[in-house]
Amino acid sequence: MTAATSSTAADLRVGVIGLDTSHAQEFTARLNDPANPSYVPGARVVAAFPVSSADLPNSAERIEGFTTLVRDKYGVRIVKSIPELLENIDAIMILSLDGRVHLEQVKAVLGAKKPVFLDKPVAASLKEAVEIFRLAEQAGTPLFSSSAMRWYPGVVEVANAKVASPSGATSYGPAPIQLFHPDLYFYGIHPTEALFTVLGSGCVSVVCTSGEGASVVTGQWSDGRIGTLYAMHCWPAPYKVSLFGKGQVFEQHTDSGDYTPLVREIVKFFQTRQPPVIAAKTLEIYAFMEGADESKRRHGVPVLLRDVLEDAGCPEKWLLPKVVKTAAPKVTPVNP
């Protein structure tokens, strides 16, 4: 309980919803324990509402252990409801493993107008992800979601690399299939977000080729660049991202990374109420992953991300620009 008494008056008080994932332990350790080498000052987890999903073994089988740990080691008060959690806190982390419960959990906290970090996956469908961001904006509640890989040093290094005439990037990583969610929404979000961190926004269409062991998802960016994700349907598996330019390849050199840079961004967001990743960018990433599922269902047919977003009810302001279809150039044969 030492960590529970070592905060300062300036620390923001954070409430957590969901203790069925290792993120509950890892984030709390960085915020509540000044002796931790990865300690992040400025906020502290003071209360948590444990909730799990009985039909997801990774959720149901781990919640008791994580609840005991954050309570006994880090001094977090365990509460019995979300309304009780909202008392005497300044910010919220929704960490529930199951994306299916996120929409209702977000709805339950919006009235408090406290900044919300929503852990991956945002939801169990693109339609619900769109609804979450729409409701948060309507309520005037700052909200953001991101994979920790967006701030991994090696990924940032590739994103900032100077290569001549960049033509695209590849990213690979684990993406084990999780029940009740699109194929890539769980661990696949990590290599996918790494790909988008390097290439930025502007993906127009996606094609997926899927087998038992992996899926290969290829995105076409509006400026002609190509982004390829190799999603391995297993755990564990390595991560890596590479950027291609004219006659050169810049590969990720730093393999390791952890949650610390993400937790720093979360604290900064809680302090400023300014999300480091805007809704449109996050929804584009989830449209890429949902579009991959649609392409898989249609046996490898290219899918436009704008169409996927429109089908999910996405507001126009968050939609990608319309693709202008032009006629193929006339080719004049050259006589030998």
Number of C-alpha atoms within 10 A of each C-alpha: 14 12 18 18 11 13 19 11 9 9 16 20 19 27 28 28 25 25 28 26 21 15 17 26 18 16 21 26 23 23 26 29 24 16 11 12 10 17 18 22 19 19 27 30 28 23 25 29 22 22 22 23 17 10 11 14 10 16 20 16 14 15 22 15 14 20 23 14 17 25 17 13 17 23 20 25 17 19 17 11 13 17 12 13 22 23 11 12 18 20 27 27 22 24 26 29 26 28 22 18 16 26 19 11 17 21 14 13 20 21 13 17 16 20 27 28 23 23 21 23 27 29 25 21 20 27 19 19 23 25 18 24 24 17 15 21 14 10 14 15 19 22 28 23 21 23 20 21 24 23 23 20 18 21 29 17 17 24 23 11 15 12 16 12 12 19 17 21 26 23 25 23 26 23 27 21 18 16 12 13 17 22 21 27 26 23 23 25 25 24 28 31 23 32 29 22 19 24 22 14 16 19 26 22 23 28 25 27 17 20 11 7 11 17 21 16 26 21 27 19 19 15 10 14 17 19 25 22 22 24 28 24 23 14 12 11 13 12 19 19 26 22 24 20 15 10 9 12 15 17 18 20 14 14 13 10 14 14 17 20 17 18 23 19 18 25 22 16 21 26 16 11 18 14 19 14 15 16 19 18 17 22 23 24 22 28 27 30 25 25 28 31 24 20 22 20 12 13 13 17 15 19 23 22 29 24 18 22 25 15 11 17 16 22 13 11 8 19 19 21 13 11 11 6 6 6 6 6 6 6 6 6 6 5 4 3
